Amino acid sequence: MHSLATPVRALVLLKTAIVTVSSDENHFSQANILLDEGAQRSCITQDMADKLNLKHESNEIITFSGFGESDTNVRHLQVATAYLRAQTTDLIPINVLIVPKIAYLIQTYARNQSNIPNMVIPQLFRLLVCFVLTTEVNGHLKTKCNFSHKCRCKTSGTKYVEVDCSHSKLKNIPKLPRNVSNVDLSNNDIHNIPEHHFKDNDILTEINLSLNRLHTLKKEMFYGLKSVRKLHMNNNNLTKTTKDAFSYLQRLSYLDVKKNNISWRNNKVIFPQSLLTLKIDYNSSEENLPEMSHLEILDVSGSSGHCYINAVKPDTFRSVPKIYGLDISACKVNYVHKGSFSFMRNLSILNISFNTCLRFDGLENVTIDLPSTSIKILKFNKIHKTFQMNTKILKQHLSHLRYTNLEEMHGDSNRIQLIEDGAIQQLPSSIRKLFVSDNEFSYGQYFFDFITMQIEFVNASFLFSSRRDNEREEKCERPDESCCKPIHTSDETISRFSAAWRVLPIPRKLRRVLYKDCFLRYEIPQYTVFKNIVKYVDLSYNIFYSWIGPLLTFDHVQFLDLSNNICSNVSKIFFKSVPNVTTLLIQNNLLGFVLPDDTEGEIMRHMQALQMINLAENRIPSLPYTFFKSQANLKYIKLGGNMMDNITFQMNHMKQFSNLDLSNNRISSLDEHARGHLEEVYKVNINFSIDLSGNPLKCSCDTIEFIKWISTTKIMIQNKHKTSCLTSHGDPESLRKPNRVFEKLQMECSSYSSLIVGTVASLVVFLFVLLWGIGYRNRWRLRYMYYMVKNKYQVQNKGNSDNESLYEYDAFISYDNNDRFFVHDKLLPCLERKAGLKLCIHKRDFLPGNDIAGNITSAIHKSRQVVILMSHNYLDSYWCMFEYNMAKVESIYSRNKENILFLVFLEQMSPKDLPMMVLELVQSHSYIEYPNDEFGDTVFWNKLREVLSQ
């Protein structure tokens, strides 16, 4: 379809229509449509797609060629969905390929339709494999017919054009409106055609009555059908006919009456002079063909009808001397006499395939006549039985072909194993295509004979596959041996490819090679290749398990298919063989064992022109970052069906990158680095798309950023309807509308986050309280340890020896400053001067410059005993209580719980005045009170000296 802005001329070569087309509910436009029933795909012009703001959904590889061109090209086209508005206002979806143009206007028209084939083809237009609309689209345009609810009508504007009544269980032909141009009545239960039934259908051009139960033909049945050109009546029960049954069909050019039980010759049926193509059953032993001097194509093939021609004789086809296409395949031909085809000057296409009793000695008699014809295409597929000995083609089998202008030769399924030296040279220089698949070739010297051929295409696929399921061997009825040459056999030893062969013979003009599905289990070593212009190579479905190479060189190869070869090894120089390849298919191998180790991107470095690569189904866990570093022109990367869990390779240098297929991998989410990489690619190419379908994606609070990216990114996510993620509960969630998934996830994760924050905060508070309680309970121990470590560090820095006496003081005197007079006036004279004890007094013995706590801890540690002079002033002093607690910790942790504290009460104190820590010591250990009388004073000092001297 294309825009109405394109001029429309009166003369068209295809059916046309004008419809309303749209991309959504907001963008509508009128478009011209070209209709072709044989088309395989639908297309839309780029201009029309832009006008509709049509968004592409995926990409597809299309192989196409122009009229009269032998080359095929590969085009990567975008796929989108357009909508046609039906008469019911319904929108009908159509998958379309976006192409630059569908057709170019013909500048010069021929006045006569018969001159069209002679027009200069390049001035017509290049034909894509897709024309415009597929049969699927046509199906969408079909509606129930007003004249019969069992029939479907395809409309153009408001008029019926084509009627489809097939598979409708009809027993009678419905009355058709006059404007019907084509009717399909096949696969019904119609027994009869009423006379004059089609009297009003003078514009009807094609009728399909195949697969019914018609048994009789009469002249008046076709009354009024003066415009019919094609008539299908095959697969009926015709047994009777009048000789003038087709007399009203004066423009009939195509007739198919195969698989009926009628003798046309015996009924003296007169076929119209306008008839050009006839498909008919034929038994040469019972009848002769009717006289049809103007017939151009005759099909009596047993593959689609009933045919028996035991021997082809010079008079077998004498009644059709001007045909240029003859199909006698599957006719049980045992022998061909010389002169059977020599009178057919116009014969261009001859098919003698599936006559397994003919063999190659019978083919020789066929080729003898061909120099007298205009033969272009010769098909002799499977003229050799499956379970006969293998075939060797001899020179005499092909020698007569050298005098023809043969362009295409088919010799599939003939168990060909060897070719006699020089036999290949018998083929004419005009030959361009060679089909020899499903044979059993052995390598031999004859390979070098191909070098001189001008061949452009070879299909040598499916080696060793001649046997097919449910195949029945034909019983041969050969005439006496006097008319037939014996089968040639040879005792020659088959020559195999040896290691000495390091040169691959390739025809110089060969462009396309198919060598797939041949069960070849080889390593591809290094070879030298003859100079060639090969562009297309298909080696898929073999067992080339190791690619070493290089094959020097295939400089012109643009398409290479090495898929399905179970290859687990590829060298870093193998692809040096194909430096200009643009499409590389290597899917379904085992390259996951070697590619992850290519950290420098050496395997791919020689293919800088590469535009498309298929690495699907290769068990690849990951690709190195620099794997594609040399592929700046890459457009499509297919990595589906691997074992990848993230994107690890570089992409932002690919300026034309359009599609990344990561479907059916092991991706649960893409990390921030991968997402950033994809966004960089999108900035360079806004048409970039990615396929993540079939992956075990997760939609949880851990992957919420990934789900947010899917819902907000402008990158096209392909196959959203096949893309889903698993929730934290294990339930699948479709990502067709990722915004909803993200909003739902956001709500779940916000409450979950609050719960986490609350739990963590509570845990922190709990731990803080716990640690604070533990610290408070052990506060004195911790302080003691701190000061002890500090003191030891200071002692070590001063260089003091560890061999000094264990204790420097006999006792440390802990007292309040208000009790200093007692210490200096009474305690020191009695204990130091009279008893000779060395006491530590803070006023006298603490080191100046050190902090108080450090001095206290050090003095206690250096003293054998600690004397506590308890008083009310003592209890009120912070430092006195500090000394008390440090002495207690010292006794527990440094003196192995030995009691070093000695309490001296200087005044009367009740238990309620004492803190719990002091009261515990009073209740568990002895203490002494200072007396107020002279006798008690003497006993006090004696006891104190005794305690401190121990």
Secondary structure as UniProt FT lines:
FT   STRAND          2..3
FT   TURN            4..5
FT   STRAND          15..22
FT   STRAND          28..35
FT   TURN            37..38
FT   STRAND          43..45
FT   HELIX           46..51
FT   TURN            52..53
FT   STRAND          56..64
FT   TURN            67..68
FT   STRAND          73..85
FT   TURN            87..88
FT   STRAND          91..99
FT   HELIX           113..118
FT   HELIX           121..123
FT   HELIX           135..141
FT   STRAND          142..144
FT   TURN            149..150
FT   STRAND          152..156
FT   TURN            157..158
FT   STRAND          159..164
FT   TURN            166..167
FT   TURN            178..179
FT   STRAND          182..184
FT   TURN            195..200
FT   TURN            202..203
FT   STRAND          206..208
FT   STRAND          216..217
FT   HELIX           219..222
FT   TURN            223..224
FT   TURN            226..227
FT   STRAND          230..232
FT   STRAND          240..241
FT   TURN            243..248
FT   TURN            250..251
FT   STRAND          254..256
FT   TURN            264..268
FT   TURN            273..274
FT   STRAND          277..279
FT   STRAND          282..283
FT   TURN            284..286
FT   TURN            293..294
FT   STRAND          297..299
FT   TURN            302..303
FT   STRAND          307..308
FT   STRAND          311..312
FT   TURN            314..319
FT   TURN            321..322
FT   STRAND          325..327
FT   TURN            329..330
FT   STRAND          335..336
FT   TURN            338..339
FT   TURN            342..343
FT   TURN            345..346
FT   STRAND          349..351
FT   TURN            353..354
FT   TURN            356..358
FT   HELIX           359..369
FT   HELIX           370..372
FT   TURN            373..374
FT   STRAND          377..379
FT   TURN            381..382
FT   TURN            386..387
FT   STRAND          391..393
FT   HELIX           395..398
FT   HELIX           399..403
FT   STRAND          408..410
FT   STRAND          416..419
FT   TURN            421..423
FT   HELIX           424..426
FT   TURN            429..430
FT   STRAND          433..435
FT   HELIX           445..452
FT   STRAND          457..459
FT   TURN            463..464
FT   TURN            469..470
FT   HELIX           481..483
FT   TURN            499..500
FT   STRAND          503..504
FT   TURN            508..509
FT   STRAND          512..514
FT   STRAND          521..524
FT   STRAND          527..529
FT   STRAND          536..538
FT   STRAND          543..547
FT   STRAND          551..552
FT   TURN            555..556
FT   STRAND          559..561
FT   STRAND          569..570
FT   TURN            572..573
FT   HELIX           574..577
FT   TURN            579..580
FT   STRAND          583..585
FT   HELIX           591..593
FT   HELIX           595..597
FT   TURN            599..600
FT   TURN            605..606
FT   TURN            608..609
FT   STRAND          612..614
FT   TURN            625..630
FT   TURN            632..633
FT   STRAND          636..638
FT   TURN            640..641
FT   TURN            652..653
FT   TURN            655..656
FT   STRAND          659..661
FT   TURN            663..664
FT   HELIX           672..684
FT   TURN            686..687
FT   STRAND          689..691
FT   TURN            693..694
FT   STRAND          697..698
FT   HELIX           701..703
FT   HELIX           704..712
FT   STRAND          716..718
FT   HELIX           720..722
FT   STRAND          724..726
FT   TURN            728..729
FT   STRAND          732..734
FT   HELIX           738..777
FT   HELIX           779..798
FT   TURN            802..803
FT   STRAND          809..814
FT   HELIX           817..819
FT   HELIX           820..822
FT   HELIX           823..827
FT   HELIX           829..834
FT   STRAND          839..840
FT   HELIX           842..845
FT   TURN            848..849
FT   HELIX           852..861
FT   STRAND          863..870
FT   HELIX           872..876
FT   HELIX           878..889
FT   HELIX           890..894
FT   TURN            896..897
FT   STRAND          901..905
FT   HELIX           911..913
FT   HELIX           916..924
FT   STRAND          927..929
FT   HELIX           934..949
//
